[in-house]
């Protein structure tokens, strides 16, 4: 077990290799701040035939239809909810205010910055279709972050190399083919509208080519082998710059341009950069970007954590290892940026490109457990920036501290929602993630950096809990919607997972006070000691919440969130035998087809902590549609949600727990895996969770 893992071999044996166009599984290059997703040609040549939008997205690229202040939060009339003798307003009801309600949900929305694809002509002059490509082979070199795409068109070989600069929002492309000099191969650069045409998030994911007059594209300069464009729409805009090795660029339409190689070219190199400001970018050469990508990804894989299952007798080990490796790649691209990620990352828009803070832990907590805490800290800084907005939200509802919203824009403003505004389980996330950062860097600098978000998050939690004099306990809700979102807010009291998370968050916040040399908050101790017991039924299993006796009949769908009280969390309020009974009942009776990608690793974490190692592995690899991982490593959920990064992040957290353990798990090797010899688990660079 002491032999070092061959990192290159581990990673490279899971390089995705496609021999045909996988219409649900496009490849992506990116750097956490920017990503570019391609079809089988290595560019965005046949987007209409893919079932996943081929996106070019950034962390900075956002648009508001009609301007930034077309509607404001104060334009929404709040619905009052009875809250222990006072009314608290939430933006839950669109009735009579549909236009403002839906505009604030949709805006700002993340932009698709452009589409860059091959324009291929056949001998007869017609445009090639996807089915005209033969001898296809596309490989993503994970060790280098480079996609190499090979195919033939009417017997003519084409090779395309695609990569992204690790520190700049630029892609680099190399195209090699005799079709270039035959004037049958060119590169098309097009820019879509940024308008949203539907109030339904699942119908707003495609690129919009229908509204040419809502945006403007102007070529600002076109010199020898370089060009720049100014893009504008309402109050927003961005700059695009390009540099190429050979050829001329021509305008096709208002928003489309074609780069035509010269008659002598057999190779075309192109770099394209995107910027939020007028200064544009210093375009690197293709070789510069390629070299930078190789260095970055080699360092990424050489450092941080690694888990190797080679030598295992269980035939599922190869697939689990593949998922683990590819999830590291995908979360590094999509979840390691300066903003919390949307659930589809920088691939395409879901929920209008906004991010969901209850999912942030699932996206990013694993970075700290895998020795890559810096990737988590990038988005943790965002909480510090929007802390005043969180203060104002709490104050507007009559609470102390800072209340973190659910579906949110980059400025920290929450979107109206019949569900999202009443969720609370995102509230302790910043405390939990700050603690992970501290455990990676246990110094005063870390404490000072995050002390305000830890203390103010806890202050809201303390003021949200209500003292019930008759029962001498603190309760949560109503109104509240738990992590399992199919419960009415007025009918929900003491959700199991949230009770445990409240106790955990307040205890961590007290630890931070002591580390900072501050006195403990007596009220927080009192809440932690007297918080309501986790609700159980007569069968001896934990319920979704106290008023839900039919948790395993009427409500046995969506998230089995009661499991999160032990697994994600250390379970200070949990009786292990009751949780064991709960786990087994969930495994046998839950409607798993309705679960989400992170529910499978959540159940595996619970099983691991209970010593149910076979259940942990079986659940992690359960044969369910929402636990499918495509060749590119993305976790599929359903049409319209073909990539779901909380599943990838949850998988990595579960593997860290199962392979490295948790505080109190002792020194047993790989405590979450079967110990009968069927699994050989070698790991490096992982940390234990609390």
HELIX and SHEET records of a PDB file:
HELIX    1   1 UNK A    7  UNK A   12  1                                   6    
HELIX    2   2 UNK A   47  UNK A   49  5                                   3    
HELIX    3   3 UNK A   73  UNK A   75  5                                   3    
HELIX    4   4 UNK A   98  UNK A  106  1                                   9    
HELIX    5   5 UNK A  130  UNK A  132  5                                   3    
HELIX    6   6 UNK A  201  UNK A  203  5                                   3    
HELIX    7   7 UNK A  212  UNK A  214  5                                   3    
HELIX    8   8 UNK A  286  UNK A  302  1                                  17    
HELIX    9   9 UNK A  317  UNK A  334  1                                  18    
HELIX   10  10 UNK A  351  UNK A  353  5                                   3    
HELIX   11  11 UNK A  357  UNK A  359  5                                   3    
HELIX   12  12 UNK A  360  UNK A  369  1                                  10    
HELIX   13  13 UNK A  373  UNK A  385  1                                  13    
HELIX   14  14 UNK A  387  UNK A  396  1                                  10    
HELIX   15  15 UNK A  420  UNK A  422  5                                   3    
HELIX   16  16 UNK A  429  UNK A  440  1                                  12    
HELIX   17  17 UNK A  444  UNK A  464  1                                  21    
HELIX   18  18 UNK A  489  UNK A  491  5                                   3    
HELIX   19  19 UNK A  496  UNK A  515  1                                  20    
HELIX   20  20 UNK A  522  UNK A  530  1                                   9    
HELIX   21  21 UNK A  561  UNK A  565  5                                   5    
HELIX   22  22 UNK A  576  UNK A  589  1                                  14    
HELIX   23  23 UNK A  592  UNK A  594  5                                   3    
HELIX   24  24 UNK A  597  UNK A  609  1                                  13    
HELIX   25  25 UNK A  613  UNK A  620  1                                   8    
HELIX   26  26 UNK A  625  UNK A  627  5                                   3    
HELIX   27  27 UNK A  645  UNK A  660  1                                  16    
SHEET    1   A 9 UNK A  17  UNK A  18  0                                        
SHEET    2   A 9 UNK A 133  UNK A 141 -1                                        
SHEET    3   A 9 UNK A 146  UNK A 153 -1                                        
SHEET    4   A 9 UNK A 156  UNK A 164 -1                                        
SHEET    5   A 9 UNK A 170  UNK A 176 -1                                        
SHEET    6   A 9 UNK A 267  UNK A 275 -1                                        
SHEET    7   A 9 UNK A 236  UNK A 244 -1                                        
SHEET    8   A 9 UNK A 226  UNK A 233 -1                                        
SHEET    9   A 9 UNK A 216  UNK A 223 -1                                        
SHEET    1   B 3 UNK A  27  UNK A  30  0                                        
SHEET    2   B 3 UNK A  34  UNK A  38 -1                                        
SHEET    3   B 3 UNK A  56  UNK A  58 -1                                        
SHEET    1   C 2 UNK A  62  UNK A  63  0                                        
SHEET    2   C 2 UNK A 109  UNK A 110 -1                                        
SHEET    1   D 2 UNK A  79  UNK A  82  0                                        
SHEET    2   D 2 UNK A  87  UNK A  90 -1                                        
SHEET    1   E 4 UNK A 115  UNK A 120  0                                        
SHEET    2   E 4 UNK A 185  UNK A 190 -1                                        
SHEET    3   E 4 UNK A 256  UNK A 260 -1                                        
SHEET    4   E 4 UNK A 248  UNK A 253 -1                                        
SHEET    1   F 2 UNK A 306  UNK A 308  0                                        
SHEET    2   F 2 UNK A 682  UNK A 684 -1                                        
SHEET    1   G 2 UNK A 355  UNK A 356  0                                        
SHEET    2   G 2 UNK A 407  UNK A 408 -1                                        
SHEET    1   H 2 UNK A 466  UNK A 468  0                                        
SHEET    2   H 2 UNK A 473  UNK A 475 -1                                        
END                                                                             
